[in-house]
Amino acid sequence: MERISKEVRKKGYFLFRKNKVKKELETEKRIHFKVEGETNIHSVIFDKTRKKFFCDCPFFTLHERKCSHIVACELFLKES
């Protein structure tokens, strides 16, 4: 299981609770989200076949680890 820092979890929870997550499109293979971050709007994709999230933010791109935008999308899917 992937370790996620408290800060990333907290930011993701905040984004979710403040309704910053919008589901843009769902296909047979993917779900596309837009997440309004502190400074930019980020694209998050959930690949249903691989059961993996991808985000265009610098944190995910550099570290290839779950970012707050992905955490927010996970919470969104759990509540849907």
mmCIF file of the N, C-alpha and C atoms, coordinates in Angstrom:
data_MODEL
# 
_entry.id   MODEL 
# 
loop_
_atom_site.group_PDB 
_atom_site.id 
_atom_site.type_symbol 
_atom_site.label_atom_id 
_atom_site.label_alt_id 
_atom_site.label_comp_id 
_atom_site.label_asym_id 
_atom_site.label_entity_id 
_atom_site.label_seq_id 
_atom_site.pdbx_PDB_ins_code 
_atom_site.Cartn_x 
_atom_site.Cartn_y 
_atom_site.Cartn_z 
_atom_site.occupancy 
_atom_site.B_iso_or_equiv 
_atom_site.pdbx_formal_charge 
_atom_site.auth_seq_id 
_atom_site.auth_comp_id 
_atom_site.auth_asym_id 
_atom_site.auth_atom_id 
_atom_site.pdbx_PDB_model_num 
ATOM 1   N N  . MET A 1 1  ? 0.832   -1.195 0.000   1.00 0.00 ? 1  MET A N  1 
ATOM 2   C CA . MET A 1 1  ? 0.000   0.000  0.000   1.00 0.00 ? 1  MET A CA 1 
ATOM 3   C C  . MET A 1 1  ? 0.875   1.256  0.000   1.00 0.00 ? 1  MET A C  1 
ATOM 4   N N  . GLU A 1 2  ? 0.463   2.211  -0.765  1.00 0.00 ? 2  GLU A N  1 
ATOM 5   C CA . GLU A 1 2  ? 1.237   3.436  -0.922  1.00 0.00 ? 2  GLU A CA 1 
ATOM 6   C C  . GLU A 1 2  ? 1.080   4.349  0.295   1.00 0.00 ? 2  GLU A C  1 
ATOM 7   N N  . ARG A 1 3  ? 2.205   4.874  0.751   1.00 0.00 ? 3  ARG A N  1 
ATOM 8   C CA . ARG A 1 3  ? 2.169   5.814  1.873   1.00 0.00 ? 3  ARG A CA 1 
ATOM 9   C C  . ARG A 1 3  ? 1.871   7.214  1.363   1.00 0.00 ? 3  ARG A C  1 
ATOM 10  N N  . ILE A 1 4  ? 0.940   7.867  2.034   1.00 0.00 ? 4  ILE A N  1 
ATOM 11  C CA . ILE A 1 4  ? 0.567   9.234  1.661   1.00 0.00 ? 4  ILE A CA 1 
ATOM 12  C C  . ILE A 1 4  ? 0.763   10.102 2.890   1.00 0.00 ? 4  ILE A C  1 
ATOM 13  N N  . SER A 1 5  ? 1.425   11.226 2.729   1.00 0.00 ? 5  SER A N  1 
ATOM 14  C CA . SER A 1 5  ? 1.674   12.112 3.866   1.00 0.00 ? 5  SER A CA 1 
ATOM 15  C C  . SER A 1 5  ? 0.363   12.697 4.395   1.00 0.00 ? 5  SER A C  1 
ATOM 16  N N  . LYS A 1 6  ? 0.389   13.078 5.657   1.00 0.00 ? 6  LYS A N  1 
ATOM 17  C CA . LYS A 1 6  ? -0.794  13.707 6.282   1.00 0.00 ? 6  LYS A CA 1 
ATOM 18  C C  . LYS A 1 6  ? -1.167  14.984 5.546   1.00 0.00 ? 6  LYS A C  1 
ATOM 19  N N  . GLU A 1 7  ? -0.158  15.719 5.111   1.00 0.00 ? 7  GLU A N  1 
ATOM 20  C CA . GLU A 1 7  ? -0.401  16.986 4.411   1.00 0.00 ? 7  GLU A CA 1 
ATOM 21  C C  . GLU A 1 7  ? -1.155  16.752 3.099   1.00 0.00 ? 7  GLU A C  1 
ATOM 22  N N  . VAL A 1 8  ? -0.730  15.751 2.333   1.00 0.00 ? 8  VAL A N  1 
ATOM 23  C CA . VAL A 1 8  ? -1.390  15.443 1.056   1.00 0.00 ? 8  VAL A CA 1 
ATOM 24  C C  . VAL A 1 8  ? -2.818  14.982 1.310   1.00 0.00 ? 8  VAL A C  1 
ATOM 25  N N  . ARG A 1 9  ? -3.004  14.120 2.307   1.00 0.00 ? 9  ARG A N  1 
ATOM 26  C CA . ARG A 1 9  ? -4.353  13.651 2.666   1.00 0.00 ? 9  ARG A CA 1 
ATOM 27  C C  . ARG A 1 9  ? -5.259  14.811 3.075   1.00 0.00 ? 9  ARG A C  1 
ATOM 28  N N  . LYS A 1 10 ? -4.711  15.694 3.897   1.00 0.00 ? 10 LYS A N  1 
ATOM 29  C CA . LYS A 1 10 ? -5.477  16.835 4.404   1.00 0.00 ? 10 LYS A CA 1 
ATOM 30  C C  . LYS A 1 10 ? -5.884  17.770 3.261   1.00 0.00 ? 10 LYS A C  1 
ATOM 31  N N  . LYS A 1 11 ? -4.948  18.051 2.358   1.00 0.00 ? 11 LYS A N  1 
ATOM 32  C CA . LYS A 1 11 ? -5.248  18.919 1.214   1.00 0.00 ? 11 LYS A CA 1 
ATOM 33  C C  . LYS A 1 11 ? -6.297  18.276 0.302   1.00 0.00 ? 11 LYS A C  1 
ATOM 34  N N  . GLY A 1 12 ? -6.179  16.966 0.095   1.00 0.00 ? 12 GLY A N  1 
ATOM 35  C CA . GLY A 1 12 ? -7.152  16.251 -0.728  1.00 0.00 ? 12 GLY A CA 1 
ATOM 36  C C  . GLY A 1 12 ? -8.543  16.294 -0.120  1.00 0.00 ? 12 GLY A C  1 
ATOM 37  N N  . TYR A 1 13 ? -8.612  16.093 1.185   1.00 0.00 ? 13 TYR A N  1 
ATOM 38  C CA . TYR A 1 13 ? -9.890  16.148 1.892   1.00 0.00 ? 13 TYR A CA 1 
ATOM 39  C C  . TYR A 1 13 ? -10.501 17.549 1.765   1.00 0.00 ? 13 TYR A C  1 
ATOM 40  N N  . PHE A 1 14 ? -9.663  18.577 1.921   1.00 0.00 ? 14 PHE A N  1 
ATOM 41  C CA . PHE A 1 14 ? -10.105 19.964 1.799   1.00 0.00 ? 14 PHE A CA 1 
ATOM 42  C C  . PHE A 1 14 ? -10.672 20.234 0.398   1.00 0.00 ? 14 PHE A C  1 
ATOM 43  N N  . LEU A 1 15 ? -9.953  19.791 -0.632  1.00 0.00 ? 15 LEU A N  1 
ATOM 44  C CA . LEU A 1 15 ? -10.411 19.994 -2.014  1.00 0.00 ? 15 LEU A CA 1 
ATOM 45  C C  . LEU A 1 15 ? -11.760 19.312 -2.240  1.00 0.00 ? 15 LEU A C  1 
ATOM 46  N N  . PHE A 1 16 ? -11.891 18.102 -1.716  1.00 0.00 ? 16 PHE A N  1 
ATOM 47  C CA . PHE A 1 16 ? -13.142 17.365 -1.872  1.00 0.00 ? 16 PHE A CA 1 
ATOM 48  C C  . PHE A 1 16 ? -14.288 18.065 -1.144  1.00 0.00 ? 16 PHE A C  1 
ATOM 49  N N  . ARG A 1 17 ? -14.069 18.436 0.105   1.00 0.00 ? 17 ARG A N  1 
ATOM 50  C CA . ARG A 1 17 ? -15.119 19.065 0.915   1.00 0.00 ? 17 ARG A CA 1 
ATOM 51  C C  . ARG A 1 17 ? -15.538 20.431 0.382   1.00 0.00 ? 17 ARG A C  1 
ATOM 52  N N  . LYS A 1 18 ? -14.626 21.112 -0.286  1.00 0.00 ? 18 LYS A N  1 
ATOM 53  C CA . LYS A 1 18 ? -14.929 22.434 -0.850  1.00 0.00 ? 18 LYS A CA 1 
ATOM 54  C C  . LYS A 1 18 ? -15.483 22.334 -2.280  1.00 0.00 ? 18 LYS A C  1 
ATOM 55  N N  . ASN A 1 19 ? -15.873 21.124 -2.686  1.00 0.00 ? 19 ASN A N  1 
ATOM 56  C CA . ASN A 1 19 ? -16.463 20.886 -4.020  1.00 0.00 ? 19 ASN A CA 1 
ATOM 57  C C  . ASN A 1 19 ? -15.572 21.341 -5.165  1.00 0.00 ? 19 ASN A C  1 
ATOM 58  N N  . LYS A 1 20 ? -14.278 21.073 -5.034  1.00 0.00 ? 20 LYS A N  1 
ATOM 59  C CA . LYS A 1 20 ? -13.318 21.466 -6.072  1.00 0.00 ? 20 LYS A CA 1 
ATOM 60  C C  . LYS A 1 20 ? -13.134 20.380 -7.133  1.00 0.00 ? 20 LYS A C  1 
ATOM 61  N N  . VAL A 1 21 ? -13.827 19.234 -6.964  1.00 0.00 ? 21 VAL A N  1 
ATOM 62  C CA . VAL A 1 21 ? -13.706 18.117 -7.908  1.00 0.00 ? 21 VAL A CA 1 
ATOM 63  C C  . VAL A 1 21 ? -14.935 18.068 -8.810  1.00 0.00 ? 21 VAL A C  1 
ATOM 64  N N  . LYS A 1 22 ? -14.699 18.016 -10.109 1.00 0.00 ? 22 LYS A N  1 
ATOM 65  C CA . LYS A 1 22 ? -15.789 17.901 -11.071 1.00 0.00 ? 22 LYS A CA 1 
ATOM 66  C C  . LYS A 1 22 ? -15.500 16.727 -11.999 1.00 0.00 ? 22 LYS A C  1 
ATOM 67  N N  . LYS A 1 23 ? -16.473 15.847 -12.148 1.00 0.00 ? 23 LYS A N  1 
ATOM 68  C CA . LYS A 1 23 ? -16.307 14.750 -13.102 1.00 0.00 ? 23 LYS A CA 1 
ATOM 69  C C  . LYS A 1 23 ? -16.682 15.296 -14.473 1.00 0.00 ? 23 LYS A C  1 
ATOM 70  N N  . GLU A 1 24 ? -15.735 15.268 -15.387 1.00 0.00 ? 24 GLU A N  1 
ATOM 71  C CA . GLU A 1 24 ? -15.924 15.831 -16.719 1.00 0.00 ? 24 GLU A CA 1 
ATOM 72  C C  . GLU A 1 24 ? -16.528 14.823 -17.684 1.00 0.00 ? 24 GLU A C  1 
ATOM 73  N N  . LEU A 1 25 ? -16.008 13.599 -17.651 1.00 0.00 ? 25 LEU A N  1 
ATOM 74  C CA . LEU A 1 25 ? -16.371 12.615 -18.659 1.00 0.00 ? 25 LEU A CA 1 
ATOM 75  C C  . LEU A 1 25 ? -16.088 11.225 -18.121 1.00 0.00 ? 25 LEU A C  1 
ATOM 76  N N  . GLU A 1 26 ? -16.976 10.285 -18.443 1.00 0.00 ? 26 GLU A N  1 
ATOM 77  C CA . GLU A 1 26 ? -16.725 8.886  -18.087 1.00 0.00 ? 26 GLU A CA 1 
ATOM 78  C C  . GLU A 1 26 ? -16.947 8.033  -19.323 1.00 0.00 ? 26 GLU A C  1 
ATOM 79  N N  . THR A 1 27 ? -15.957 7.193  -19.613 1.00 0.00 ? 27 THR A N  1 
ATOM 80  C CA . THR A 1 27 ? -16.060 6.255  -20.722 1.00 0.00 ? 27 THR A CA 1 
ATOM 81  C C  . THR A 1 27 ? -15.969 4.847  -20.144 1.00 0.00 ? 27 THR A C  1 
ATOM 82  N N  . GLU A 1 28 ? -15.958 3.885  -21.025 1.00 0.00 ? 28 GLU A N  1 
ATOM 83  C CA . GLU A 1 28 ? -15.852 2.500  -20.585 1.00 0.00 ? 28 GLU A CA 1 
ATOM 84  C C  . GLU A 1 28 ? -14.528 2.236  -19.862 1.00 0.00 ? 28 GLU A C  1 
ATOM 85  N N  . LYS A 1 29 ? -13.483 2.954  -20.271 1.00 0.00 ? 29 LYS A N  1 
ATOM 86  C CA . LYS A 1 29 ? -12.142 2.691  -19.727 1.00 0.00 ? 29 LYS A CA 1 
ATOM 87  C C  . LYS A 1 29 ? -11.603 3.745  -18.771 1.00 0.00 ? 29 LYS A C  1 
ATOM 88  N N  . ARG A 1 30 ? -12.165 4.958  -18.820 1.00 0.00 ? 30 ARG A N  1 
ATOM 89  C CA . ARG A 1 30 ? -11.578 6.048  -18.014 1.00 0.00 ? 30 ARG A CA 1 
ATOM 90  C C  . ARG A 1 30 ? -12.635 6.972  -17.432 1.00 0.00 ? 30 ARG A C  1 
ATOM 91  N N  . ILE A 1 31 ? -12.224 7.634  -16.338 1.00 0.00 ? 31 ILE A N  1 
ATOM 92  C CA . ILE A 1 31 ? -13.014 8.734  -15.782 1.00 0.00 ? 31 ILE A CA 1 
ATOM 93  C C  . ILE A 1 31 ? -12.094 9.948  -15.762 1.00 0.00 ? 31 ILE A C  1 
ATOM 94  N N  . HIS A 1 32 ? -12.560 11.046 -16.339 1.00 0.00 ? 32 HIS A N  1 
ATOM 95  C CA . HIS A 1 32 ? -11.789 12.288 -16.400 1.00 0.00 ? 32 HIS A CA 1 
ATOM 96  C C  . HIS A 1 32 ? -12.360 13.287 -15.398 1.00 0.00 ? 32 HIS A C  1 
ATOM 97  N N  . PHE A 1 33 ? -11.467 13.861 -14.586 1.00 0.00 ? 33 PHE A N  1 
ATOM 98  C CA . PHE A 1 33 ? -11.851 14.851 -13.581 1.00 0.00 ? 33 PHE A CA 1 
ATOM 99  C C  . PHE A 1 33 ? -11.096 16.149 -13.820 1.00 0.00 ? 33 PHE A C  1 
ATOM 100 N N  . LYS A 1 34 ? -11.680 17.237 -13.346 1.00 0.00 ? 34 LYS A N  1 
ATOM 101 C CA . LYS A 1 34 ? -10.989 18.522 -13.221 1.00 0.00 ? 34 LYS A CA 1 
ATOM 102 C C  . LYS A 1 34 ? -11.003 18.849 -11.735 1.00 0.00 ? 34 LYS A C  1 
ATOM 103 N N  . VAL A 1 35 ? -9.837  19.198 -11.203 1.00 0.00 ? 35 VAL A N  1 
ATOM 104 C CA . VAL A 1 35 ? -9.722  19.540 -9.788  1.00 0.00 ? 35 VAL A CA 1 
ATOM 105 C C  . VAL A 1 35 ? -9.138  20.932 -9.675  1.00 0.00 ? 35 VAL A C  1 
ATOM 106 N N  . GLU A 1 36 ? -9.867  21.805 -9.005  1.00 0.00 ? 36 GLU A N  1 
ATOM 107 C CA . GLU A 1 36 ? -9.416  23.180 -8.812  1.00 0.00 ? 36 GLU A CA 1 
ATOM 108 C C  . GLU A 1 36 ? -8.462  23.232 -7.625  1.00 0.00 ? 36 GLU A C  1 
ATOM 109 N N  . GLY A 1 37 ? -7.160  23.329 -7.932  1.00 0.00 ? 37 GLY A N  1 
ATOM 110 C CA . GLY A 1 37 ? -6.149  23.403 -6.884  1.00 0.00 ? 37 GLY A CA 1 
ATOM 111 C C  . GLY A 1 37 ? -6.004  24.823 -6.375  1.00 0.00 ? 37 GLY A C  1 
ATOM 112 N N  . GLU A 1 38 ? -4.963  25.046 -5.580  1.00 0.00 ? 38 GLU A N  1 
ATOM 113 C CA . GLU A 1 38 ? -4.731  26.376 -5.000  1.00 0.00 ? 38 GLU A CA 1 
ATOM 114 C C  . GLU A 1 38 ? -4.402  27.409 -6.077  1.00 0.00 ? 38 GLU A C  1 
ATOM 115 N N  . THR A 1 39 ? -3.665  26.988 -7.111  1.00 0.00 ? 39 THR A N  1 
ATOM 116 C CA . THR A 1 39 ? -3.238  27.938 -8.132  1.00 0.00 ? 39 THR A CA 1 
ATOM 117 C C  . THR A 1 39 ? -3.698  27.589 -9.546  1.00 0.00 ? 39 THR A C  1 
ATOM 118 N N  . ASN A 1 40 ? -3.943  26.310 -9.809  1.00 0.00 ? 40 ASN A N  1 
ATOM 119 C CA . ASN A 1 40 ? -4.316  25.866 -11.156 1.00 0.00 ? 40 ASN A CA 1 
ATOM 120 C C  . ASN A 1 40 ? -5.455  24.853 -11.114 1.00 0.00 ? 40 ASN A C  1 
ATOM 121 N N  . ILE A 1 41 ? -6.019  24.618 -12.276 1.00 0.00 ? 41 ILE A N  1 
ATOM 122 C CA . ILE A 1 41 ? -6.989  23.530 -12.422 1.00 0.00 ? 41 ILE A CA 1 
ATOM 123 C C  . ILE A 1 41 ? -6.234  22.353 -13.023 1.00 0.00 ? 41 ILE A C  1 
ATOM 124 N N  . HIS A 1 42 ? -6.339  21.201 -12.358 1.00 0.00 ? 42 HIS A N  1 
ATOM 125 C CA . HIS A 1 42 ? -5.588  20.022 -12.787 1.00 0.00 ? 42 HIS A CA 1 
ATOM 126 C C  . HIS A 1 42 ? -6.505  18.966 -13.374 1.00 0.00 ? 42 HIS A C  1 
ATOM 127 N N  . SER A 1 43 ? -5.950  18.219 -14.318 1.00 0.00 ? 43 SER A N  1 
ATOM 128 C CA . SER A 1 43 ? -6.664  17.096 -14.932 1.00 0.00 ? 43 SER A CA 1 
ATOM 129 C C  . SER A 1 43 ? -6.225  15.814 -14.241 1.00 0.00 ? 43 SER A C  1 
ATOM 130 N N  . VAL A 1 44 ? -7.209  15.062 -13.788 1.00 0.00 ? 44 VAL A N  1 
ATOM 131 C CA . VAL A 1 44 ? -6.952  13.760 -13.165 1.00 0.00 ? 44 VAL A CA 1 
ATOM 132 C C  . VAL A 1 44 ? -7.720  12.724 -13.974 1.00 0.00 ? 44 VAL A C  1 
ATOM 133 N N  . ILE A 1 45 ? -7.059  11.634 -14.262 1.00 0.00 ? 45 ILE A N  1 
ATOM 134 C CA . ILE A 1 45 ? -7.688  10.536 -15.003 1.00 0.00 ? 45 ILE A CA 1 
ATOM 135 C C  . ILE A 1 45 ? -7.595  9.268  -14.181 1.00 0.00 ? 45 ILE A C  1 
ATOM 136 N N  . PHE A 1 46 ? -8.723  8.564  -14.085 1.00 0.00 ? 46 PHE A N  1 
ATOM 137 C CA . PHE A 1 46 ? -8.721  7.245  -13.459 1.00 0.00 ? 46 PHE A CA 1 
ATOM 138 C C  . PHE A 1 46 ? -8.857  6.217  -14.571 1.00 0.00 ? 46 PHE A C  1 
ATOM 139 N N  . ASP A 1 47 ? -7.851  5.378  -14.704 1.00 0.00 ? 47 ASP A N  1 
ATOM 140 C CA . ASP A 1 47 ? -7.845  4.312  -15.692 1.00 0.00 ? 47 ASP A CA 1 
ATOM 141 C C  . ASP A 1 47 ? -8.519  3.094  -15.057 1.00 0.00 ? 47 ASP A C  1 
ATOM 142 N N  . LYS A 1 48 ? -9.716  2.769  -15.511 1.00 0.00 ? 48 LYS A N  1 
ATOM 143 C CA . LYS A 1 48 ? -10.498 1.677  -14.916 1.00 0.00 ? 48 LYS A CA 1 
ATOM 144 C C  . LYS A 1 48 ? -9.857  0.309  -15.128 1.00 0.00 ? 48 LYS A C  1 
ATOM 145 N N  . THR A 1 49 ? -9.223  0.103  -16.275 1.00 0.00 ? 49 THR A N  1 
ATOM 146 C CA . THR A 1 49 ? -8.638  -1.210 -16.550 1.00 0.00 ? 49 THR A CA 1 
ATOM 147 C C  . THR A 1 49 ? -7.394  -1.461 -15.700 1.00 0.00 ? 49 THR A C  1 
ATOM 148 N N  . ARG A 1 50 ? -6.600  -0.420 -15.487 1.00 0.00 ? 50 ARG A N  1 
ATOM 149 C CA . ARG A 1 50 ? -5.383  -0.568 -14.663 1.00 0.00 ? 50 ARG A CA 1 
ATOM 150 C C  . ARG A 1 50 ? -5.635  -0.237 -13.198 1.00 0.00 ? 50 ARG A C  1 
ATOM 151 N N  . LYS A 1 51 ? -6.817  0.336  -12.922 1.00 0.00 ? 51 LYS A N  1 
ATOM 152 C CA . LYS A 1 51 ? -7.180  0.775  -11.569 1.00 0.00 ? 51 LYS A CA 1 
ATOM 153 C C  . LYS A 1 51 ? -6.119  1.719  -10.994 1.00 0.00 ? 51 LYS A C  1 
ATOM 154 N N  . LYS A 1 52 ? -5.754  2.713  -11.820 1.00 0.00 ? 52 LYS A N  1 
ATOM 155 C CA . LYS A 1 52 ? -4.727  3.689  -11.443 1.00 0.00 ? 52 LYS A CA 1 
ATOM 156 C C  . LYS A 1 52 ? -5.176  5.092  -11.790 1.00 0.00 ? 52 LYS A C  1 
ATOM 157 N N  . PHE A 1 53 ? -4.730  6.029  -10.960 1.00 0.00 ? 53 PHE A N  1 
ATOM 158 C CA . PHE A 1 53 ? -4.969  7.450  -11.186 1.00 0.00 ? 53 PHE A CA 1 
ATOM 159 C C  . PHE A 1 53 ? -3.725  8.092  -11.770 1.00 0.00 ? 53 PHE A C  1 
ATOM 160 N N  . PHE A 1 54 ? -3.940  9.136  -12.567 1.00 0.00 ? 54 PHE A N  1 
ATOM 161 C CA . PHE A 1 54 ? -2.863  9.948  -13.121 1.00 0.00 ? 54 PHE A CA 1 
ATOM 162 C C  . PHE A 1 54 ? -3.273  11.410 -13.001 1.00 0.00 ? 54 PHE A C  1 
ATOM 163 N N  . CYS A 1 55 ? -2.314  12.283 -12.679 1.00 0.00 ? 55 CYS A N  1 
ATOM 164 C CA . CYS A 1 55 ? -2.589  13.711 -12.546 1.00 0.00 ? 55 CYS A CA 1 
ATOM 165 C C  . CYS A 1 55 ? -1.514  14.489 -13.298 1.00 0.00 ? 55 CYS A C  1 
ATOM 166 N N  . ASP A 1 56 ? -1.886  15.673 -13.796 1.00 0.00 ? 56 ASP A N  1 
ATOM 167 C CA . ASP A 1 56 ? -0.927  16.493 -14.531 1.00 0.00 ? 56 ASP A CA 1 
ATOM 168 C C  . ASP A 1 56 ? -0.176  17.487 -13.647 1.00 0.00 ? 56 ASP A C  1 
ATOM 169 N N  . CYS A 1 57 ? -0.363  17.410 -12.337 1.00 0.00 ? 57 CYS A N  1 
ATOM 170 C CA . CYS A 1 57 ? 0.316   18.365 -11.444 1.00 0.00 ? 57 CYS A CA 1 
ATOM 171 C C  . CYS A 1 57 ? 1.805   18.027 -11.306 1.00 0.00 ? 57 CYS A C  1 
ATOM 172 N N  . PRO A 1 58 ? 2.623   19.023 -10.949 1.00 0.00 ? 58 PRO A N  1 
ATOM 173 C CA . PRO A 1 58 ? 4.066   18.789 -10.802 1.00 0.00 ? 58 PRO A CA 1 
ATOM 174 C C  . PRO A 1 58 ? 4.417   17.720 -9.758  1.00 0.00 ? 58 PRO A C  1 
ATOM 175 N N  . PHE A 1 59 ? 3.692   17.669 -8.642  1.00 0.00 ? 59 PHE A N  1 
ATOM 176 C CA . PHE A 1 59 ? 3.992   16.685 -7.591  1.00 0.00 ? 59 PHE A CA 1 
ATOM 177 C C  . PHE A 1 59 ? 3.892   15.264 -8.150  1.00 0.00 ? 59 PHE A C  1 
ATOM 178 N N  . PHE A 1 60 ? 2.772   14.952 -8.804  1.00 0.00 ? 60 PHE A N  1 
ATOM 179 C CA . PHE A 1 60 ? 2.594   13.607 -9.355  1.00 0.00 ? 60 PHE A CA 1 
ATOM 180 C C  . PHE A 1 60 ? 3.604   13.342 -10.470 1.00 0.00 ? 60 PHE A C  1 
ATOM 181 N N  . THR A 1 61 ? 3.811   14.330 -11.333 1.00 0.00 ? 61 THR A N  1 
ATOM 182 C CA . THR A 1 61 ? 4.721   14.174 -12.458 1.00 0.00 ? 61 THR A CA 1 
ATOM 183 C C  . THR A 1 61 ? 6.150   13.894 -11.985 1.00 0.00 ? 61 THR A C  1 
ATOM 184 N N  . LEU A 1 62 ? 6.586   14.587 -10.955 1.00 0.00 ? 62 LEU A N  1 
ATOM 185 C CA . LEU A 1 62 ? 7.958   14.421 -10.459 1.00 0.00 ? 62 LEU A CA 1 
ATOM 186 C C  . LEU A 1 62 ? 8.146   13.187 -9.586  1.00 0.00 ? 62 LEU A C  1 
ATOM 187 N N  . HIS A 1 63 ? 7.166   12.907 -8.716  1.00 0.00 ? 63 HIS A N  1 
ATOM 188 C CA . HIS A 1 63 ? 7.326   11.844 -7.713  1.00 0.00 ? 63 HIS A CA 1 
ATOM 189 C C  . HIS A 1 63 ? 6.607   10.547 -8.065  1.00 0.00 ? 63 HIS A C  1 
ATOM 190 N N  . GLU A 1 64 ? 5.671   10.610 -9.006  1.00 0.00 ? 64 GLU A N  1 
ATOM 191 C CA . GLU A 1 64 ? 4.836   9.463  -9.358  1.00 0.00 ? 64 GLU A CA 1 
ATOM 192 C C  . GLU A 1 64 ? 4.190   8.840  -8.118  1.00 0.00 ? 64 GLU A C  1 
ATOM 193 N N  . ARG A 1 65 ? 3.744   9.729  -7.226  1.00 0.00 ? 65 ARG A N  1 
ATOM 194 C CA . ARG A 1 65 ? 3.031   9.315  -6.016  1.00 0.00 ? 65 ARG A CA 1 
ATOM 195 C C  . ARG A 1 65 ? 1.722   10.083 -5.951  1.00 0.00 ? 65 ARG A C  1 
ATOM 196 N N  . LYS A 1 66 ? 0.791   9.535  -5.170  1.00 0.00 ? 66 LYS A N  1 
ATOM 197 C CA . LYS A 1 66 ? -0.532  10.155 -5.038  1.00 0.00 ? 66 LYS A CA 1 
ATOM 198 C C  . LYS A 1 66 ? -0.430  11.586 -4.551  1.00 0.00 ? 66 LYS A C  1 
ATOM 199 N N  . CYS A 1 67 ? -1.115  12.468 -5.261  1.00 0.00 ? 67 CYS A N  1 
ATOM 200 C CA . CYS A 1 67 ? -1.161  13.883 -4.879  1.00 0.00 ? 67 CYS A CA 1 
ATOM 201 C C  . CYS A 1 67 ? -2.519  14.190 -4.253  1.00 0.00 ? 67 CYS A C  1 
ATOM 202 N N  . SER A 1 68 ? -2.673  15.400 -3.765  1.00 0.00 ? 68 SER A N  1 
ATOM 203 C CA . SER A 1 68 ? -3.934  15.806 -3.128  1.00 0.00 ? 68 SER A CA 1 
ATOM 204 C C  . SER A 1 68 ? -5.096  15.786 -4.121  1.00 0.00 ? 68 SER A C  1 
ATOM 205 N N  . HIS A 1 69 ? -4.808  16.020 -5.390  1.00 0.00 ? 69 HIS A N  1 
ATOM 206 C CA . HIS A 1 69 ? -5.867  16.014 -6.409  1.00 0.00 ? 69 HIS A CA 1 
ATOM 207 C C  . HIS A 1 69 ? -6.424  14.597 -6.597  1.00 0.00 ? 69 HIS A C  1 
ATOM 208 N N  . ILE A 1 70 ? -5.543  13.617 -6.574  1.00 0.00 ? 70 ILE A N  1 
ATOM 209 C CA . ILE A 1 70 ? -5.973  12.220 -6.684  1.00 0.00 ? 70 ILE A CA 1 
ATOM 210 C C  . ILE A 1 70 ? -6.743  11.806 -5.436  1.00 0.00 ? 70 ILE A C  1 
ATOM 211 N N  . VAL A 1 71 ? -6.255  12.201 -4.259  1.00 0.00 ? 71 VAL A N  1 
ATOM 212 C CA . VAL A 1 71 ? -6.964  11.892 -3.010  1.00 0.00 ? 71 VAL A CA 1 
ATOM 213 C C  . VAL A 1 71 ? -8.385  12.466 -3.068  1.00 0.00 ? 71 VAL A C  1 
ATOM 214 N N  . ALA A 1 72 ? -8.511  13.691 -3.548  1.00 0.00 ? 72 ALA A N  1 
ATOM 215 C CA . ALA A 1 72 ? -9.837  14.329 -3.661  1.00 0.00 ? 72 ALA A CA 1 
ATOM 216 C C  . ALA A 1 72 ? -10.751 13.542 -4.602  1.00 0.00 ? 72 ALA A C  1 
ATOM 217 N N  . CYS A 1 73 ? -10.203 13.057 -5.705  1.00 0.00 ? 73 CYS A N  1 
ATOM 218 C CA . CYS A 1 73 ? -10.993 12.263 -6.663  1.00 0.00 ? 73 CYS A CA 1 
ATOM 219 C C  . CYS A 1 73 ? -11.398 10.918 -6.088  1.00 0.00 ? 73 CYS A C  1 
ATOM 220 N N  . GLU A 1 74 ? -10.526 10.308 -5.316  1.00 0.00 ? 74 GLU A N  1 
ATOM 221 C CA . GLU A 1 74 ? -10.874 9.044  -4.646  1.00 0.00 ? 74 GLU A CA 1 
ATOM 222 C C  . GLU A 1 74 ? -12.052 9.256  -3.698  1.00 0.00 ? 74 GLU A C  1 
ATOM 223 N N  . LEU A 1 75 ? -12.000 10.325 -2.929  1.00 0.00 ? 75 LEU A N  1 
ATOM 224 C CA . LEU A 1 75 ? -13.109 10.642 -2.009  1.00 0.00 ? 75 LEU A CA 1 
ATOM 225 C C  . LEU A 1 75 ? -14.379 10.915 -2.785  1.00 0.00 ? 75 LEU A C  1 
ATOM 226 N N  . PHE A 1 76 ? -14.275 11.614 -3.896  1.00 0.00 ? 76 PHE A N  1 
ATOM 227 C CA . PHE A 1 76 ? -15.419 11.903 -4.752  1.00 0.00 ? 76 PHE A CA 1 
ATOM 228 C C  . PHE A 1 76 ? -16.085 10.611 -5.221  1.00 0.00 ? 76 PHE A C  1 
ATOM 229 N N  . LEU A 1 77 ? -15.267 9.652  -5.676  1.00 0.00 ? 77 LEU A N  1 
ATOM 230 C CA . LEU A 1 77 ? -15.806 8.381  -6.159  1.00 0.00 ? 77 LEU A CA 1 
ATOM 231 C C  . LEU A 1 77 ? -16.449 7.565  -5.040  1.00 0.00 ? 77 LEU A C  1 
ATOM 232 N N  . LYS A 1 78 ? -15.881 7.622  -3.852  1.00 0.00 ? 78 LYS A N  1 
ATOM 233 C CA . LYS A 1 78 ? -16.460 6.895  -2.710  1.00 0.00 ? 78 LYS A CA 1 
ATOM 234 C C  . LYS A 1 78 ? -17.818 7.451  -2.324  1.00 0.00 ? 78 LYS A C  1 
ATOM 235 N N  . GLU A 1 79 ? -17.974 8.767  -2.454  1.00 0.00 ? 79 GLU A N  1 
ATOM 236 C CA . GLU A 1 79 ? -19.232 9.431  -2.069  1.00 0.00 ? 79 GLU A CA 1 
ATOM 237 C C  . GLU A 1 79 ? -20.295 9.356  -3.164  1.00 0.00 ? 79 GLU A C  1 
ATOM 238 N N  . SER A 1 80 ? -19.882 9.026  -4.389  1.00 0.00 ? 80 SER A N  1 
ATOM 239 C CA . SER A 1 80 ? -20.841 8.991  -5.515  1.00 0.00 ? 80 SER A CA 1 
ATOM 240 C C  . SER A 1 80 ? -21.712 7.762  -5.462  1.00 0.00 ? 80 SER A C  1 
# 
